[in-house]
Amino acid sequence: MALSSLPLLSPLNTTDTDFHPKLLHFNLPSSSSSSHFPVRFPIYHTSHSLAISEKWRAKVSFFPAFLNNKRKDASTIKQELLDAIAPLDRGADATLEDQQTIDQIARKLEAVNPTKNPLKSNLLDGKWELIYTTSQSILQTKRPKLLRSVTNYQAINADTLRAQNMESWPFFNQVTADLTPVNTRKVAVKFDTFKIAGFIPVKAPETARGSLEITYLDEELRVSRGDKGNLFILKMVDPTYRVPV
C-alpha cells in the first residue's frame, strides 16, 4: 500500500501535507415663607434606585450568560456537523455540494472555538480518530474499498512537539514527525520516519514537510486545516496516548 494513505499529515505525497438615586430636590422654604410651612428634605426615589440596581445586576450577569450561550451554540453547531458527515464515509462519499456544506458548518464552529491557544492546551494531547477529510490521498477513493484504510488516527503531544499518523487494517502504515510552532495554533511539520506495516522503518526524505492549523479544539472534537486547503475533522479516542520521541 502506498504511503499516501497515511492520514492528515500525508507522508507519502509531500505535495499534499495538509495536515471571543435619582435625587428629587425639594427646596427649603424661604425666610418669607410661613413658619408653619413644613420643612422638606431631599428624598431618594426608591423606584429609580431599584432600576439602577437591576441595571448593575444585568451587567454583572451578562458575561456568564454570554459564555453559556456560546457553549450552547458550539454544542448545537458541533452536532449539526457530526450529523452532516455521518453518512459520508469519512468524506469518501461526499459530493462537491456535500464538501461545501461541511466547510460552511465547520467555519461556523471555528467562529465559536473555545480554545484560542490550542498549542498551549492539554486538550490537544492524545490520539485522535479522523472522521472526515477532503484529502483524496488519505481517502484513497481511486482504490477498491477493500484496499483502503478502515480507520486513520493522528496523535499529537504538544509538550514534546511530536506527531504520529497511523492507519489500521489492512496495511497499518505509520509515520512520525517533528512539529515547530508558527503561532499558538499552527505548526510546521517535518516527517522523520515511516514505518511500513507498522514495524519496517524508512527514513523520510527531506522534502516530506507540511503545515497544520488547529482551528477548533475541545475535549471531544478537533478541526484542522492543512497547507493545501484540506479540511480534517477528528474525534478524541485516547487522551493518554504518547507519541514515540
N, C-alpha and C positions, 0 to 999 in steps of 0.2 A: 504494500500500500504506500502511495506517495506520501511524503511528509506534509504535503499541503493540506492534508486532512486535519492537522493539528489545530486546536481551537484558538480563537481570539487573537493571539499574537502569533500569526501564522509563520512557522519557522521555515516552511518549505518554499513558499513563493514570497521571496523577500520584497517583492513589489506590492504586496498586499498584507502589510503587517499591522493593520488596524487593531489595533489592539485596545433670603427679608421683616354787715347788716345794714341792709339799707337803713340809713338813719333818717327818721321823719322828724324834722325840726319844728317845734312849737316855740315861738318867741315868748320870752318873759314879758309880762305886761309892763308898759311904760310907767313912768312916775306919775303921769296924769291919769292913769287908769284907776278905777275904783279899788280901794283897798280890800274890798270883798271879792274882787275878781280872783279866782283860783290860779295859783302859780302852776305853769305847765312845764314839765321837764321833757327832755329828749327821751323818746321811747324807741325800742327796736321793733322792726317789722318782722314778726315771727314767721309769716309765710315766706318772706324773702330769705330768711335765714335757712329755712328748710330747703328752698330752691337751690341755694348755694351749696348746702350740704350734699344734696343729691347730685349736683354738678361735679363736685370733687369725687364723690363716690363713683360716678360714671367714669371719670378719668382714671381712677385707681384700678377699676375693674376692666378697663379697656384692653390692656395688654394680655392678661390671662385669657380673655375671650378671643382675642386675635390669634393667640397661639393655639388654642383649642380648635378654632375654625380652620387654621392652617393644617393641623394634624388630620382633621376630618376630611379636608379637601384632598390631601395626599393619599389617604386611605381609599377614598372614592375613586380617584384617578388611577391608583395602582390596581384596583380590582377591575376597572374598565380595561386597562392594559392587559392584564392577565387573561381576561375573558376573550379579548381580541386575538391574542396569539395562541390560545389553547388549541384551535383546530388546524394550525398551520404547520405542524411537524417541524418545529423549531425554525420555521421560515422557508423550508424546502418547498412547501406547497403554496407559498404566498405569491399572489399576482402583484403587478406593479401598483394596482389600486390598494391592495392589502398593505404593501410596504409603505405607501404614502399615509394610510390611515394610522398604522402603528407609529410612524415617525411623528405624526401630529400629536398623538396621545402621549408619546414619550416626552415630547417638548413641553407639554402641559405639566407633566410630572417633574421634569427638570426645573421648572419655574418655581416649584414649592419644595425644592431639595432641602431637607432639614440639616444636612451635614455640609457646611460651607467649606471646610478644610479636610477633605477625605483622607489625604495622605498623613494627617496628624490624628486620625481617628482609629481606635482599635476595632471599629465596626468593619473596617476593610480586611482585617486579617482573617485568614481561613481559606477553606475550599468552597468554590462556587460552581454551580452547575449551569451551563449555558442552556437557556430555554428559548432563545430567539436570536437570530442574526440575519443580516443581509449579505454576509460574506459567502460567496459561492465556493471559494477554496476550502471553506470549513464544511459547508453543507454537502459538497461533493455530488451535486444534483445530476451531473453527467454520468455518474456511475450507477450500476444496478443497485437497488436499495439494499440488497444483502451484503454489498461490499462497502457500505457507508458506516461510519462510526455510529454506534447506537446512542452513546452519551459522550459529551465533551465537558471537561472541567478546566477551571483555571484557579490556581491558588496564588495568593499574594501575602507576603509578610512585610509590612511597612517598616518594622524595626530593622530588618536586615536588608531591605530593598532587594528582595528576591521574588521571582515569579516562576510558576511552573504550569505548563499546559499539558493536559492528559486526555487521551481518548480511551474509550472502553472497547469492547468487542467490536470487530473481530481482530484488530491489529495491536491495540494497546501501546501505540507510539506516545512518546513524551518529549518535551523539550524544556530546558530551564533557561532563565535569563536574569541578567542584572538590570536593575532599574535606576535611573537617575532623575530626580525630581526637576521638572522645568518650572513648576509653580506648585501651589498647595493642592492641585487636583489633576495635574498632568505629569506623566513620566515619559522619558525616552527609554526605549527598550533595546537591549543588546543581548541576543541569544548566545549562549555559550556551548551547550551540549545537547545534542539529540540522543534519544535512546530508542532504537528500533526494537519493537516488540516489548518495550519496557526495560530491556537489560543490555542491549548491544550499544555501547556509547560511540557517538560520532561527533567530532568537533564541528561546531557551526562555523560557516565562513564569516569573514569579517564584514561582509555586506548584509548579514542577517540582522537587520535593525528595523525599528519602527517606533511608534509612539502610541500612547493610550491616555485618553482623558476620561476621568470619572465624573459624570455629570449628575448622577443621583446615587445616594447611598443611605440605606437604613439597615436595621438589623436583619431584614429578610431579603431585600432586593437591591441589586446594583445595576445601573445603566451606564454604559461606557460608549465612547465613540473613538474610532481609530483614525490614523492619519490618511487613510484612503477613503474616508467618509462612511465607512461601515458602522452599523449600529449593533451593539451587543447588549442583551438583557440576560441577567443571571440571577439565580436564587441561591441563598446560603445553604450549604449542606453540612459543613463541619467547621465551626469557628476555631477549633483547637488545632487544625492541621498546620504542620510546619513544612516549609519548602526546604529541600536539601541545600546546604550552603556550598 
